[in-house]
């Protein structure tokens, strides 16, 4: 079974968490893209979506699903999103797709976070995947030094040699060499460093449930 097939499996499985007639929170990434493809089959049963990125907005509109601004909607029943890593407590590293800030915003206004992931994402301790951090550009060097002081190596995310600019017009650092055994404390600490927009550790907005794609089917982990 390929990783792509595992992503399609969980993208399809996530449909059962979408309430008919509701507005669904939609994340970003290749696994979420499989969910959006699956959602096309039941698009007349949903009122619309709140999106976490320009990329997902474009895909939702392409299948005819109305996209609402986050400010137009009160609480969402469910938020469907992937993860770069997820631990046994439902804490995640996210941001591989550069959408971590809006993902955390939409997750915060959703009652349930349904994480969809292939089994390679489940880890005992977060940190093997470099932690994405959205930063205000002028603060990047100082934040890099702060991560160095805790043993992390922060690198500016580049595309064709130029810093990537997020949907919010900021830069991204990817921090390797960290072992995040206390995700809540780590998120609280880094979030309040001046110049940090969002740290790609989702502990305060952890998953409620994870649909994990495995060769023997979908494993449902409840947190
Ligand atoms: O950027 C993100 O947070 C994405 O959700 C990412 O973590 C998962 O992307 P993938 O489904 O393409 O692996």
Boltz pocket constraint, residues with backbone or C-beta under 6 A from the ligand:
constraints:
  - pocket:
      binder: B
      contacts: [[A, 27], [A, 28], [A, 29], [A, 30], [A, 31], [A, 32], [A, 81], [A, 82], [A, 83], [A, 84], [A, 85], [A, 93], [A, 94], [A, 95], [A, 96], [A, 97], [A, 98], [A, 99], [A, 100], [A, 103], [A, 116]]
      max_distance: 6.0
